[in-house]
Amino acid sequence: MELKKLRDSCLNKVKNKNQYLLERVDILSPYISEQFIDKLTTLEPKKITITTDASCSSMTIENITNNYASQIERVNLTHCEGIVHAKCYLFHWKNEVTNKYRRLFLWGSCNATDGGFRRNAEVFSWMNLSKINAEQKNLLLEYFRNLRDGSDQVHGIQLDLDNGVFIKLPSITQYNPDISSFDFWIQKGRLCHPFPNDSSFRHLRLTLKSKMVPKDELSEALVKNNIDINQQTTIAYDYLRHDDNDMEDFKIDDDFTSTWKSRYFIDTVYGLWTSEGCFKKNNKNFHKNNYAKRKNEIDIISKANRTQRDDWCNKFIEKIKVINKSTSNASEYFHYKDGYLNIDKYREQFHKQLNRDFLRSKDVWFRHGYISGYNFTEVPPMREFASHWNELTLSFSESLFFEINKPGTRSWLAQTIRDCTDIEYPIDSDTLLEELNTNWFHHKEYIECFYCEE
């Protein structure tokens, strides 16, 4: 669905179209993406109001409100027994001369995401509000006005249109953290996974023209010059390992890092879980023991100037020259030009690798993952998918039950439930899960602060 077509549909046959500007857009959607908001801003709306389910990504909401602060008027978090799953959009075009409005109401299966409006096969329906009677139009406008104002409770409505068409919009309750549920607490948490190793970072990989023979002249020369042999036809050069002057020694303080996963996380089928509050307070300490060394490595790459890059390249070229001279049949493996080693080709390859590494060293996601050794993601919005959600919560309760009953457990969450609340020792994980779901309001004051030291 092209957003610009909506304007054409709404202002079709209207005189002085250019006098109509997009006054505001009201969005009701369980999921939002920054890419969609970016596309929406091409229509130049003055104000955007978003109403979404409380399980929507906190990071996404924060990025949108920060990056589009001049247009985002309000973001309302809502909840219901399941998930606020309605997808509706109200566009308000205003004539800047006459102050008259033309409005378009869009609904369907499409989330407020780039996938919903561009990539996926979705259902779209829309109507020009000037085509319906005043009573129905005012009913719809009041509904969205209540959403926009952040009313604690917005009652559902049913629009009775012509030709037997009915549209029913749901009742919606504003999310209140003071009465949050156990499910919300889990949904708003973070999952921890090892950061995927990128073996090409800081390594120049060269493909040889022919396969090497084990323990021949070339392989011995490569080993002697500390160049790794990955396969019979591939070698790898770590340009930082060969530049000892740039590498500093760090004293690693592993007092925290050796125990943080067992202290603050619970194992689940989708990864190690911790609460949003715990992550925000302690995320700077969630990393591998060698994080300082890895930070130094990526900082060296991100700050390297032209002189430093040329120096790395020259050292590599010198090693290739040495290996070339010490190997009688080097032309079978290395690229030659006019009877000589093609230095320019290898120099070009090396600088391409440096440019790729420089870009990755500046990428926030890659940089954080490389330094910490882990990737921390928000829990996917899976409460609407019962089987996946049950897998998560059941595995959570099973791990927690095990930790509660384990003598000397390091888990602060298990200790909190066992020692700081009046939950009696449950007989099994199902009983524990039922207790947390049923009596969360009674226990939440203690459990939500499990990571806080006295």
C-alpha positions as CSV (number, residue, x, y, z in Angstrom):
1,M,0.0,0.0,0.0
2,E,1.5,3.3,-1.1
3,L,0.7,6.0,1.5
4,K,0.6,8.7,-1.1
5,K,-2.3,6.9,-2.8
6,L,-4.4,7.4,0.3
7,R,-4.1,11.2,-0.1
8,D,-5.2,10.9,-3.7
9,S,-8.2,8.8,-2.7
10,C,-9.3,11.2,0.1
11,L,-8.9,14.4,-2.0
12,N,-10.2,13.0,-5.2
13,K,-12.3,15.6,-7.1
14,V,-11.6,18.2,-4.4
15,K,-10.9,21.7,-5.6
16,N,-7.7,23.4,-4.4
17,K,-6.0,20.1,-3.3
18,N,-2.8,21.9,-2.6
19,Q,-4.4,23.9,0.2
20,Y,-4.9,20.6,2.1
21,L,-2.1,19.7,4.5
22,L,-1.9,16.6,6.7
23,E,-2.9,17.9,10.1
24,R,-2.5,14.6,12.0
25,V,-2.4,10.8,11.8
26,D,-3.9,8.6,14.5
27,I,-2.5,5.1,14.6
28,L,-3.9,2.1,16.4
29,S,-1.6,-0.9,16.0
30,P,-0.1,-3.6,18.1
31,Y,3.3,-3.3,16.4
32,I,5.2,-0.3,15.1
33,S,8.4,0.1,13.2
34,E,10.7,3.1,12.8
35,Q,10.8,2.4,9.1
36,F,7.0,2.9,8.8
37,I,7.1,6.1,10.7
38,D,9.9,7.3,8.5
39,K,7.8,6.6,5.4
40,L,4.7,8.2,7.0
41,T,6.7,11.4,7.6
42,T,7.1,11.8,3.8
43,L,3.4,12.9,3.8
44,E,4.6,15.7,6.2
45,P,2.0,15.2,9.0
46,K,2.1,17.9,11.6
47,K,1.2,15.5,14.5
48,I,1.2,11.7,14.9
49,T,-0.5,9.9,17.8
50,I,0.3,6.2,18.4
51,T,-1.8,3.8,20.4
52,T,-0.2,0.4,20.8
53,D,-0.2,-2.7,23.0
54,A,2.0,-2.5,26.1
55,S,4.1,-5.4,24.8
56,C,5.3,-3.3,21.9
57,S,9.1,-3.0,21.7
58,S,10.3,-0.4,24.3
59,M,13.4,0.3,22.1
60,T,11.3,0.9,19.1
61,I,9.1,3.4,21.0
62,E,12.1,5.2,22.4
63,N,13.8,5.5,19.0
64,I,10.6,6.8,17.4
65,T,9.9,9.4,20.1
66,N,13.5,10.6,20.0
67,N,14.0,10.6,16.3
68,Y,10.6,12.2,15.4
69,A,10.0,14.3,18.5
70,S,8.6,17.2,16.6
71,Q,5.8,15.1,15.1
72,I,5.1,12.4,17.7
73,E,2.5,14.0,19.9
74,R,1.8,11.0,22.1
75,V,2.4,7.3,22.5
76,N,-0.3,5.5,24.5
77,L,0.3,2.0,25.8
78,T,-2.8,-0.2,26.2
79,H,-3.7,-3.7,27.4
80,C,-6.4,-6.2,27.5
81,E,-6.7,-9.8,28.5
82,G,-4.9,-10.9,25.4
83,I,-3.3,-8.3,23.1
84,V,-4.6,-5.1,21.6
85,H,-4.6,-6.4,18.1
86,A,-6.7,-3.8,16.1
87,K,-5.0,-2.1,13.2
88,C,-6.7,1.2,12.3
89,Y,-5.5,4.5,10.9
90,L,-7.2,7.9,10.7
91,F,-5.8,10.6,8.5
92,H,-6.9,14.2,8.9
93,W,-6.2,16.6,6.0
94,K,-7.0,20.3,6.7
95,N,-7.6,23.1,4.2
96,E,-5.3,25.9,5.5
97,V,-7.5,28.5,3.9
98,T,-11.1,27.4,4.8
99,N,-10.2,25.2,7.9
100,K,-12.3,22.4,6.4
101,Y,-11.3,18.8,6.9
102,R,-11.1,15.8,4.7
103,R,-10.6,12.5,6.6
104,L,-9.8,9.0,5.6
105,F,-10.2,5.9,7.8
106,L,-8.0,2.9,7.0
107,W,-8.3,-0.6,8.6
108,G,-7.3,-4.1,7.8
109,S,-4.6,-6.7,8.7
110,C,-1.7,-4.3,8.4
111,N,0.5,-3.4,11.3
112,A,2.2,0.0,11.4
113,T,5.4,-1.6,10.1
114,D,7.3,-1.6,6.9
115,G,6.3,-5.2,6.4
116,G,2.6,-4.4,7.0
117,F,2.4,-1.6,4.4
118,R,5.1,-2.8,1.9
119,R,6.3,-6.4,2.0
120,N,3.5,-8.5,3.3
121,A,0.3,-9.7,1.6
122,E,-2.3,-7.7,3.7
123,V,-5.9,-6.8,3.5
124,F,-6.7,-3.0,3.3
125,S,-10.0,-1.2,3.5
126,W,-10.6,2.5,3.7
127,M,-13.3,5.0,3.4
128,N,-13.6,8.8,3.0
129,L,-15.5,10.1,6.1
130,S,-17.2,12.7,4.0
131,K,-19.2,9.8,2.5
132,I,-20.9,8.6,5.7
133,N,-23.5,10.3,7.8
134,A,-22.6,12.8,10.5
135,E,-23.7,10.6,13.4
136,Q,-21.4,7.7,12.4
137,K,-18.5,10.1,11.6
138,N,-18.7,11.8,15.0
139,L,-18.8,8.4,16.7
140,L,-15.6,7.4,15.0
141,L,-13.9,10.8,15.6
142,E,-14.8,10.7,19.3
143,Y,-13.3,7.2,19.6
144,F,-10.0,8.3,18.2
145,R,-10.1,11.6,20.2
146,N,-10.4,9.5,23.4
147,L,-7.4,7.4,22.3
148,R,-5.5,10.5,21.5
149,D,-6.2,12.0,24.8
150,G,-5.0,8.9,26.7
151,S,-8.4,8.2,28.4
152,D,-8.1,5.5,31.0
153,Q,-10.9,3.5,29.3
154,V,-12.1,3.9,25.7
155,H,-15.4,2.1,25.1
156,G,-15.8,0.1,22.0
157,I,-18.1,1.3,19.2
158,Q,-19.9,-0.2,16.2
159,L,-20.2,1.8,13.0
160,D,-23.4,1.0,11.0
161,L,-22.6,2.0,7.4
162,D,-24.7,1.8,4.3
163,N,-25.2,-1.5,2.4
164,G,-25.1,-3.6,5.5
165,V,-21.4,-2.9,6.3
166,F,-20.5,-2.8,10.0
167,I,-17.2,-2.0,11.7
168,K,-16.7,-2.8,15.3
169,L,-13.8,-1.2,17.2
170,P,-12.7,-2.7,20.6
171,S,-12.8,-1.4,24.1
172,I,-9.3,-0.4,25.2
173,T,-7.7,0.2,28.6
174,Q,-4.7,2.3,29.2
175,Y,-1.7,0.4,30.5
176,N,-0.9,1.0,34.2
177,P,2.4,-0.3,35.4
178,D,1.0,-0.4,39.0
179,I,-1.4,-3.1,38.0
180,S,0.8,-5.0,35.5
181,S,0.6,-8.7,35.2
182,F,3.2,-11.5,35.4
183,D,2.8,-12.0,31.6
184,F,3.6,-8.3,31.0
185,W,6.7,-8.6,33.2
186,I,8.0,-11.5,31.2
187,Q,7.0,-9.9,27.8
188,K,9.0,-6.7,28.6
189,G,12.1,-8.6,29.5
190,R,15.3,-9.2,27.6
191,L,16.8,-12.4,26.2
192,C,20.6,-13.1,26.1
193,H,22.3,-15.0,23.3
194,P,26.0,-15.3,22.4
195,F,26.9,-12.8,19.8
196,P,27.5,-14.6,16.5
197,N,31.2,-14.7,15.7
198,D,32.2,-12.8,12.6
199,S,35.4,-14.6,11.6
200,S,36.0,-12.1,8.8
201,F,36.2,-9.1,11.1
202,R,39.9,-7.8,11.4
203,H,40.9,-10.7,9.2
204,L,41.9,-10.4,5.5
205,R,40.9,-13.7,3.8
206,L,42.7,-14.6,0.6
207,T,41.7,-17.4,-1.8
208,L,44.7,-19.1,-3.4
209,K,44.7,-20.1,-7.1
210,S,45.5,-23.7,-6.2
211,K,45.1,-26.1,-3.3
212,M,48.0,-26.3,-0.9
213,V,49.8,-29.6,-0.1
214,P,50.2,-30.2,3.6
215,K,53.7,-29.4,4.8
216,D,54.9,-28.1,1.5
217,E,57.0,-24.9,1.0
218,L,54.0,-22.6,1.1
219,S,52.3,-24.0,4.1
220,E,55.6,-23.9,6.1
221,A,56.2,-20.3,5.0
222,L,52.7,-19.3,6.1
223,V,53.1,-20.9,9.5
224,K,56.5,-19.2,9.9
225,N,54.9,-15.8,9.2
226,N,51.9,-16.4,11.5
227,I,49.3,-16.4,8.8
228,D,46.5,-18.8,9.4
229,I,45.5,-21.6,7.0
230,N,41.8,-21.9,7.1
231,Q,41.4,-24.4,4.3
232,Q,43.6,-25.8,1.5
233,T,42.7,-22.8,-0.7
234,T,42.2,-20.0,1.9
235,I,44.5,-18.1,4.2
236,A,43.7,-15.4,6.8
237,Y,45.7,-12.5,8.0
238,D,44.9,-10.9,11.4
239,Y,46.3,-7.4,11.0
240,L,45.9,-6.5,14.6
241,R,47.7,-9.5,15.9
242,H,50.7,-8.4,13.8
243,D,50.7,-4.9,15.3
244,D,51.7,-5.4,18.9
245,N,52.5,-1.7,19.4
246,D,48.8,-0.9,19.2
247,M,47.6,-3.6,21.7
248,E,47.5,-2.7,25.4
249,D,47.3,-5.1,28.3
250,F,44.2,-4.9,30.5
251,K,43.6,-6.1,34.0
252,I,40.4,-8.0,33.8
253,D,38.0,-7.7,36.8
254,D,36.0,-10.9,36.7
255,D,34.4,-10.4,40.1
256,F,31.1,-9.5,38.4
257,T,31.5,-11.1,35.0
258,S,32.1,-14.6,36.2
259,T,28.6,-14.9,37.9
260,W,26.2,-12.4,36.2
261,K,24.3,-15.0,34.1
262,S,23.6,-17.2,37.1
263,R,22.8,-14.2,39.3
264,Y,20.5,-12.2,37.1
265,F,19.2,-14.6,34.3
266,I,16.8,-17.5,34.1
267,D,17.2,-20.1,31.4
268,T,14.3,-20.5,29.0
269,V,13.7,-22.3,25.7
270,Y,14.3,-18.9,23.9
271,G,17.5,-18.0,25.7
272,L,18.5,-16.6,29.0
273,W,15.9,-14.1,30.4
274,T,16.1,-11.1,32.7
275,S,13.7,-8.3,33.5
276,E,13.8,-4.9,31.7
277,G,14.6,-3.2,35.0
278,C,17.5,-5.5,35.7
279,F,18.9,-5.1,32.2
280,K,18.7,-1.3,32.4
281,K,20.5,-1.2,35.7
282,N,23.3,-3.8,35.0
283,N,23.7,-4.1,31.2
284,K,27.1,-2.4,31.2
285,N,28.3,-5.3,33.3
286,F,26.9,-8.0,31.2
287,H,29.9,-9.1,29.0
288,K,32.6,-11.7,28.7
289,N,35.8,-11.5,30.7
290,N,37.8,-10.3,27.8
291,Y,35.6,-7.4,27.0
292,A,38.2,-4.7,27.7
293,K,40.6,-6.3,25.2
294,R,37.8,-6.6,22.6
295,K,36.9,-2.9,23.1
296,N,40.5,-1.9,22.6
297,E,40.6,-3.9,19.3
298,I,37.4,-2.3,17.9
299,D,38.5,1.2,19.1
300,I,41.8,0.9,17.3
301,I,40.0,0.0,14.0
302,S,37.3,2.7,14.4
303,K,40.0,5.4,15.1
304,A,42.6,4.3,12.6
305,N,43.7,7.2,10.3
306,R,45.1,6.9,6.8
307,T,48.7,6.6,8.1
308,Q,47.7,3.7,10.4
309,R,45.8,1.9,7.6
310,D,48.7,2.3,5.2
311,D,51.1,0.9,7.9
312,W,48.9,-2.2,8.4
313,C,48.7,-2.7,4.6
314,N,52.5,-2.3,4.2
315,K,53.2,-4.9,6.9
316,F,50.9,-7.3,5.1
317,I,52.5,-6.7,1.7
318,E,55.9,-7.3,3.2
319,K,54.8,-10.7,4.6
320,I,53.3,-11.7,1.2
321,K,56.6,-10.7,-0.5
322,V,58.6,-12.8,2.0
323,I,56.4,-15.8,1.5
324,N,56.5,-15.3,-2.3
325,K,60.3,-15.3,-2.4
326,S,60.6,-18.3,-0.1
327,T,58.2,-20.5,-2.2
328,S,59.6,-21.8,-5.5
329,N,56.2,-22.4,-7.1
330,A,54.5,-19.2,-5.7
331,S,52.9,-18.3,-9.0
332,E,50.7,-21.4,-8.7
333,Y,49.1,-19.9,-5.6
334,F,49.4,-16.1,-5.8
335,H,48.2,-13.7,-8.5
336,Y,50.9,-12.4,-10.8
337,K,51.0,-9.7,-13.4
338,D,53.6,-9.3,-16.1
339,G,55.7,-12.0,-14.3
340,Y,55.7,-10.4,-10.9
341,L,53.6,-10.7,-7.8
342,N,50.5,-8.5,-8.3
343,I,51.0,-6.2,-5.3
344,D,48.3,-3.7,-6.4
345,K,45.6,-6.4,-6.3
346,Y,46.5,-7.5,-2.8
347,R,46.8,-3.9,-1.6
348,E,43.3,-3.1,-3.0
349,Q,41.9,-6.2,-1.3
350,F,43.4,-5.2,2.0
351,H,42.0,-1.7,1.9
352,K,38.5,-3.0,1.0
353,Q,38.7,-5.2,4.1
354,L,39.7,-2.2,6.3
355,N,36.8,-0.2,4.9
356,R,34.4,-3.0,5.8
357,D,35.8,-3.3,9.2
358,F,35.7,0.4,9.8
359,L,32.0,0.5,8.9
360,R,31.2,-2.4,11.2
361,S,33.2,-0.8,14.1
362,K,30.9,2.2,13.9
363,D,27.7,0.2,13.8
364,V,26.1,0.4,17.2
365,W,24.6,-3.2,17.2
366,F,27.9,-4.8,15.9
367,R,30.1,-2.8,18.2
368,H,28.1,-3.6,21.4
369,G,27.9,-7.3,20.4
370,Y,31.6,-7.6,19.6
371,I,32.7,-6.0,22.8
372,S,30.3,-7.8,25.2
373,G,30.3,-11.1,23.3
374,Y,26.5,-11.2,23.7
375,N,23.4,-10.0,22.0
376,F,20.5,-8.8,24.1
377,T,17.1,-8.7,22.4
378,E,13.7,-7.8,23.6
379,V,11.3,-10.7,24.1
380,P,9.5,-11.1,20.7
381,P,5.8,-10.1,20.9
382,M,4.5,-13.7,21.1
383,R,1.7,-13.4,23.6
384,E,-0.8,-13.7,20.7
385,F,0.7,-17.0,19.7
386,A,-0.4,-19.3,22.5
387,S,2.0,-22.2,21.8
388,H,5.1,-20.0,21.7
389,W,4.1,-18.1,24.7
390,N,3.4,-21.3,26.7
391,E,6.8,-22.6,25.7
392,L,8.5,-19.5,27.1
393,T,6.5,-19.3,30.4
394,L,6.7,-23.1,31.0
395,S,10.4,-23.3,30.5
396,F,10.8,-20.1,32.6
397,S,8.8,-21.7,35.5
398,E,10.7,-25.0,35.2
399,S,14.1,-23.3,35.4
400,L,12.9,-21.1,38.3
401,F,11.5,-24.1,40.2
402,F,14.8,-25.9,39.8
403,E,16.7,-22.8,41.1
404,I,14.4,-22.3,44.1
405,N,15.0,-25.9,45.2
406,K,18.7,-25.9,44.5
407,P,20.8,-25.5,47.7
408,G,23.1,-22.5,47.4
409,T,21.5,-21.2,44.2
410,R,23.1,-18.1,42.8
411,S,19.8,-16.9,41.2
412,W,18.7,-13.7,42.9
413,L,15.2,-14.1,41.5
414,A,14.9,-17.6,43.0
415,Q,16.3,-16.3,46.3
416,T,13.8,-13.5,46.3
417,I,10.9,-15.8,45.7
418,R,12.1,-18.2,48.3
419,D,13.2,-15.9,51.0
420,C,11.5,-12.5,50.5
421,T,7.9,-13.4,49.7
422,D,5.3,-15.5,51.4
423,I,5.1,-18.0,48.5
424,E,5.3,-21.4,50.0
425,Y,7.5,-24.0,48.4
426,P,5.5,-25.1,45.3
427,I,5.3,-28.8,44.7
428,D,6.0,-28.4,41.0
429,S,6.7,-25.8,38.3
430,D,3.1,-25.7,37.1
431,T,2.0,-24.7,40.7
432,L,4.7,-22.0,40.7
433,L,3.5,-20.6,37.4
434,E,-0.1,-20.6,38.5
435,E,0.8,-18.8,41.7
436,L,2.7,-16.1,39.8
437,N,-0.1,-15.6,37.3
438,T,-2.9,-15.6,39.9
439,N,-1.3,-13.5,42.7
440,W,1.2,-11.3,40.8
441,F,-0.2,-8.1,42.3
442,H,0.5,-9.5,45.8
443,H,4.1,-10.6,45.0
444,K,5.2,-8.0,42.4
445,E,6.6,-5.5,44.9
446,Y,9.2,-8.0,45.9
447,I,9.9,-9.9,42.8
448,E,10.3,-6.9,40.4
449,C,13.2,-5.7,42.5
450,F,15.0,-9.0,42.7
451,Y,18.2,-7.5,41.3
452,C,18.4,-4.6,43.8
453,E,21.1,-5.1,46.4
454,E,20.2,-4.2,50.0
